[in-house]
Amino acid sequence: MRKPGIFHLGPFQFCICLILAPILLFGCSHFNDARQANITFAEANDLFHQGNYTASLDKYSEIAEKYPDKADRALFEMGIVYAHPRNERKDYQKSLECFQKLIKEYPGSEYRQNSEMMIFNIRNVVLKDQTIAAQQMQIETLRHEIQGKENEIVTLQKKMEASEKRIEALDQKFFDYATRNGSADRILVEKSARRLMLISQGEVLKTYKIALGGNPIGPKERQGDNKTPEGTYVIDARNRDSRFHLSLHISYPNERDKNRAKELGDSPGGDIMIHGIKNGSSWVGDAHAEVDWTKGCIAVTNEEIEEIAKLAPNGTIVEIRP
C-alpha cells in the first residue's frame, strides 16, 4: 500500500527518468558552454578594442581549443587581429594561416566567403609591400651610385608615398568591411552623375561608372521608352546565363510604376537589370560608360558586375535617383 503524500514511480516511469536525466544534464552543459563561449568572445573583443592584441589572440585561441563548434569564428577573428593595420606586431603570414585553416577544416562555415576575400586582399597588400621595399632599395642604390639623379629619386619617393597611402586605404577599408557583415545593404544609383555606389551601414564601399537607358532623363513610364526607372526597389533575382555576362534583376515595376503606366493606358514594362557588357563585347571595358546604350537597364563592366554580385545578395535595396 502507498503511503499518503509520497510520490511513487512505476518501473516504466523510473526508466524514462533514467533516460531523460543525462539528456537534460547534457543540454544544460551545452547551454553553459555556449554562454561561456560568448562571454570569452566578448572579453577577446574588449581586449582588441583596447589595443591589447596579444591578449585578444590568446582569448580566441582559448575559445578554439575549448569550444570546437565556435572554432571557425575564433579563427576568423584571429586572422583579423593578426593583420589589423593598428597592430604593431601584425603578421600577415599568421593571418593567412588562420583563414586558410578555416577554409580547409570548416568548408561549410558562414565565415568561409569572407575568409577567401581576406586571403585575396592580404596577398595584394603583401605584394604591394614588396614593391615598396624594392622601390626603397632602388632609391638607396641611386643615392650612393648616381649623385646626379636627384630628380629621379624624388619621383620614386612620391610614387612610394602614393603606394603607401593606397595600401593603407585598401587595408583599412577591407578590414573595416570584414568586421561588418560582409555585404552591402543598399545600392544607390545617381542617374545624372552616371554613378552606382555600394553602401554598407551608411558608408560607401565602392563607386562605379555606369551607362543607362538610351533615353535617360525622367522615370520609366511605359514599355519600350528606353528609360531607366527612378524609385526604390530590391534585387529579387540574378541570372548567370545572361546575354550581358551576369545580371541582377531589379523589382521594377512597383505599385506606383504600375499605376502610372495604367493612367497612360500602357504597360509599365519590366526586365530592368544591373548587368555587364553584352557577350562578345567585353573588350570595350570602361569605354562602355561613355554613352547610354541600354534599353533602360544599368550597365557596368563584366569585372564590376561580378564584384557587385558578390557584395549585394538578393534582397539588397536599390535606390535610383534622377
Secondary structure, 3 states (H helix, E strand, C coil): CCCCCCCCCCHHHHHHHHHHHHHHHHHHHHHHHHHHHHHHHHHHHHHHHCCCHHHHHHHHHHHHHHCHHHHHHHHHHHHHHHHCCCCCCCCHHHHHHHHHHHHHHCCCCCCHHHHHHHHHHHHHHHHHHHHHHHHHHHHHHHHHHCCCCHHHHHHHHHHHHHHHHHHHHHHHHHHHHHHCCCCCCEEEEECCCCEEEEEECCEEEEEEECECECCCCCCCCCCCCCCCCCEEEEEEEEECCCCCCCEEEECCCCHHHHHHHHHCCCCCCCCCEEECCCCCCHHHHHHHHHCCCECCCEECCHHHHHHHHHHCCCCCEEEEEC
